[in-house]
Amino acid sequence: MACPGLSMGRTLSRAPGPGRCPCRTTPASTSAGAPSSARTGWSLPPTAGSDEENIQVLKIAKVFKNPKFNMVTVRNDIALLKLATPTRFSQTVSPVCLPKTTDEFPPGLVCATTGWGRTKYNGFPED
């Protein structure tokens, strides 16, 4: 399978959990349900003018699934991918900035988020 992710470093990537991962099976799959590669440098849906040379396909060394993931409620739908080879950062591939555990965010602070999937409770990605 190939699975897109958000880079958290050169060899660690965040991916949606099994409920929403837009993965596809390939003959190179290592085991049923486990992705064997991650694609970076592309967007969902594909944007006009996106270049194939921006896409990187990287082997996955290990998948860390959230032990609290619930297939019925789709709660805790996230996974981390340990990449076998480092990501090449570019204009289309960059690390995600994560806050420190000591950071405080006052009420009303404007924040930017990244990801895909439902944007409202019981909604669909296109809502």
MIRO-491070 format. One record per residue: residue number from 1; residue in one letter; x, y, z of N, C-alpha, C in turn. Coordinates in steps of 0.001 Angstrom, whole numbers. Layout:
REM MIRO-491070
   i aa  n_east n_north    n_up ca_east ca_north   ca_up  c_east c_north    c_up
 NUM  A       X       Y       Z       X        Y       Z       X       Y       Z
...
REM end
This chain:
REM MIRO-491070
   i aa  n_east n_north    n_up ca_east ca_north   ca_up  c_east c_north    c_up
   1  M     842   -1178       0       0        0       0     880    1230       0
   2  A     375    2285    -536    1046     3577    -454     123    4491     328
   3  C     679    5261    1234    -141     6082    2106     471    7469    2247
   4  P    -318    8544    2086     227     9875    2272     398   10173    3748
   5  G    1271   11074    4077    1474    11439    5464    1906   12884    5588
   6  L    1938   13379    6802    2448    14697    7102    3778   14508    7794
   7  S    4822   15126    7279    6158    14909    7807    6339   15581    9156
   8  M    6851   14820   10118    7175    15353   11431    8688   15379   11610
   9  G    9412   15022   10625   10860    14973   10630   11273   14245    9369
  10  R   12538   14005    9212   12985    13353    7984   12649   11867    7948
  11  T   12443   11225    9112   12125     9794    9091   10871    9434    9880
  12  L   10085   10420   10328    8845    10145   11053    7730   10929   10388
  13  S    6642   10263   10090    5535    10901    9391    4231   10586   10100
  14  R    3316   11561   10146    1996    11354   10725    1068   10951    9593
  15  A     240    9977    9861    -739     9539    8865   -2082    9378    9544
  16  P   -3170    9551    8791   -4462     9246    9385   -4505    7762    9703
  17  G   -5307    7401   10670   -5414     6001   11049   -6142    5176   10005
  18  P   -6436    3929   10321   -7023     3030    9338   -8393    3447    8832
  19  G   -9099    4297    9542  -10445     4679    9120  -10495    5602    7920
  20  R   -9464    6457    7730   -9532     7447    6657   -8319    7448    5746
  21  C   -7374    6592    5953   -6155     6647    5151   -6448    6348    3688
  22  P   -6212    7321    2801   -6464     7062    1378   -5335    6236     779
  23  C   -5218    5001    1238   -4151     4108     794   -4640    3253    -359
  24  R   -3703    2708   -1090   -4082     1760   -2131   -3133     572   -2062
  25  T   -3654    -598   -2328   -2860    -1818   -2272   -1964   -1918   -3493
  26  T    -728   -2321   -3273     211    -2577   -4359     822   -3944   -4117
  27  P    1406   -4572   -5130    2036    -5879   -4923    3145   -5846   -3876
  28  A    3688   -4650   -3603    4786    -4547   -2639    4308   -4500   -1192
  29  S    3001   -4610    -954    2502    -4561     422    3169   -5640    1259
  30  T    3579   -5233    2471    4285    -6181    3323    3339   -7134    4026
  31  S    2155   -6673    4381    1159    -7537    5013    -203   -6887    4844
  32  A   -1239   -7664    4990   -2594    -7141    4812   -2838   -6002    5789
  33  G   -3276   -4870    5289   -3609    -3736    6124   -2432   -2885    6541
  34  A   -1212   -3265    6236     -40    -2487    6626     585   -1848    5393
  35  P     646    -503    5346    1257      132    4183    2753    -146    4134
  36  S    3311    -259    2938    4740     -507    2782    5482     729    2306
  37  S    4749    1753    1834    5403     2973    1389    4513    4177    1659
  38  A    5148    5346    1764    4437     6606    1983    4763    7540     827
  39  R    3758    8285     375    3963     9264    -702    3927   10653     -95
  40  T    4902   11485    -441    4921    12873       8    5008   13779   -1211
  41  G    4678   15051   -1016    4802    16022   -2092    3623   16093   -3032
  42  W    2478   15537   -2647    1280    15597   -3475     116   16005   -2602
  43  S   -1000   16342   -3219   -2136    16836   -2446   -3397   16068   -2788
  44  L   -4341   16100   -1852   -5669    15522   -2040   -6679   16654   -1986
  45  P   -7481   16906   -2972   -7398    16306   -4299   -6187   16869   -5030
  46  P   -5743   16200   -6090   -4581    16704   -6831   -4833   18127   -7320
  47  T   -3823   18966   -7236   -3963    20351   -7676   -3462   20488   -9107
  48  A   -4019   21446   -9812   -3606    21680  -11198   -2142   22083  -11223
  49  G   -1397   21514  -12129       7    21860  -12277     938   21177  -11295
  50  S     440   20227  -10492    1342    19534   -9570    2277   18641  -10389
  51  D    3548   18690  -10059    4560    17977  -10833    4882   16629  -10220
  52  E    5020   15632  -11072    5386    14291  -10606    6739   14291   -9908
  53  E    7663   15194  -10309    8992    15183   -9690    8959   15610   -8224
  54  N    7853   16235   -7783    7721    16622   -6378    7343   15445   -5493
  55  I    6821   14377   -6080    6348    13229   -5309    7521   12346   -4913
  56  Q    7556   11978   -3638    8547    11039   -3128    7803    9808   -2621
  57  V    8256    8631   -2980    7695     7386   -2463    8766    6773   -1581
  58  L    8476    6678    -274    9458     6245     717    8997    4971    1407
  59  K    9906    4048    1617    9570     2799    2314    9303    3085    3786
  60  I    8346    2335    4332    7988     2463    5741    8682    1355    6521
  61  A    9410    1740    7579   10082      763    8432    9120     202    9477
  62  K    8232    1067   10012    7316      622   11064    6100    1538   11112
  63  V    4941     952   11404    3703     1706   11583    3334    1658   13059
  64  F    3134    2828   13652    2703     2917   15048    1227    3296   15049
  65  K     351    2319   15286   -1091     2568   15313   -1491    3049   16699
  66  N   -2505    3892   16756   -3020     4361   18034   -3762    3206   18699
  67  P   -3323    2765   19884   -3995     1643   20541   -5429    1968   20963
  68  K   -5783    3265   20994   -7140     3657   21382   -8062    3851   20177
  69  F   -7565    3528   18958   -8408     3677   17772   -9637    2788   17893
  70  N  -10819    3350   17563  -12081     2624   17618  -12695    2642   16224
  71  M  -12778    1480   15579  -13293     1384   14216  -14766    1781   14130
  72  V  -15540    1572   15189  -16967     1904   15173  -17169    3417   15211
  73  T  -16492    4101   16130  -16661     5548   16270  -15644    6337   15453
  74  V  -14620    5679   14968  -13502     6279   14237  -12797    7334   15100
  75  R  -12831    7149   16393  -12103     8044   17301  -10638    7625   17349
  76  N   -9781    8598   17635   -8337     8362   17754   -7759    7794   16461
  77  D   -8254    8288   15340   -7877     7793   14013   -6590    8474   13541
  78  I   -5459    8001   14039   -4159     8559   13679   -3109    7466   13817
  79  A   -2060    7580   13050    -936     6643   13133     342    7412   12839
  80  L    1470    6876   13269    2780     7433   12936    3516    6427   12076
  81  L    4236    6917   11094    5012     6059   10205    6491    6346   10413
  82  K    7264    5330   10748    8720     5446   10814    9222    5098    9424
  83  L    9835    6066    8761   10290     5862    7391   11656    5194    7371
  84  A   11867    4304    6410   13147     3600    6278   14221    4514    5705
  85  T   13806    5500    4916   14750     6454    4337   14270    7868    4631
  86  P   15191    8815    4754   14788    10192    5071   14013   10859    3936
  87  T   13132   11770    4319   12397    12603    3379   13318   13713    2881
  88  R   13188   14075    1613   13895    15248    1086   12945   16436    1227
  89  F   13285   17376    2109   12439    18548    2268   12571   19442    1041
  90  S   11455   20042     651   11410    20880    -546   10296   21900    -369
  91  Q    9942   22573   -1453    8843    23534   -1404    7505   22835   -1148
  92  T    7389   21561   -1535    6132    20832   -1356    6170   19839    -202
  93  V    7327   19622     408    7468    18693    1534    8216   19410    2648
  94  S    7566   19566    3800    8203    20231    4936    7670   19635    6228
  95  P    8417   19812    7328    7954    19246    8597    6750   20009    9144
  96  V    5952   19315    9916    4827    19923   10607    5351   20459   11933
  97  C    5021   21694   12253    5446    22281   13526    4492   21821   14622
  98  L    5039   21244   15659    4234    20783   16787    4580   21606   18020
  99  P    3586   21942   18851    3870    22720   20055    4556   21869   21115
 100  K    5241   22556   22033    5821    21879   23193    4683   21583   24167
 101  T    4866   20600   25016    3825    20268   25994    3625   21403   26992
 102  T    4597   22295   27114    4492    23414   28055    3868   24657   27426
 103  D    3654   24652   26109    3047    25811   25442    1610   25994   25909
 104  E    1221   27256   26093    -150    27574   26490    -808   28382   25382
 105  F   -2081   28113   25146   -2824    28792   24096   -4046   29458   24715
 106  P   -4050   30792   24796   -5171    31488   25426   -6449   31357   24603
 107  P   -7613   31422   25265   -8885    31360   24538   -8946   32465   23484
 108  G   -9501   32152   22324   -9646    33127   21254   -8444   33250   20337
 109  L   -7379   32512   20615   -6190    32552   19765   -6504   31947   18402
 110  V   -6107   32621   17336   -6317    32103   15985   -5249   31050   15711
 111  C   -5679   29858   15276   -4755    28750   15027   -4941   28223   13610
 112  A   -3893   27643   13069   -3960    26974   11767   -3768   25483   12000
 113  T   -4547   24664   11314   -4430    23214   11459   -4175   22584   10099
 114  T   -3748   21345   10118   -3498    20621    8877   -4051   19215    9007
 115  G   -4443   18641    7902   -4974    17280    7926   -6037   17112    6866
 116  W   -6757   16030    6940   -7837    15756    6007   -8865   14898    6714
 117  G  -10014   14750    6094  -11069    13952    6697  -12285   14803    6977
 118  R  -13032   14429    7969  -14269    15136    8289  -13963   16494    8899
 119  T  -14745   17471    8503  -14579    18813    9051  -15696   19180   10017
 120  K  -16671   18287   10166  -17722    18484   11156  -18208   17111   11598
 121  Y  -18841   17056   12765  -19319    15799   13317  -20280   15134   12342
 122  N  -20046   13864   12033  -20854    13072   11101  -20888   13645    9686
 123  G  -19933   14527    9354  -19882    15088    8008  -19002   14240    7108
 124  F  -18919   14631    5867  -18066    13965    4900  -16918   14893    4543
 125  P  -15793   14362    4054  -14652    15210    3720  -14987   16368    2787
 126  E  -15931   16182    1882  -16252    17260     948  -17227   18276    1515
 127  D  -17746   18061    2748  -18686    19018    3355  -17990   20326    3677
REM end
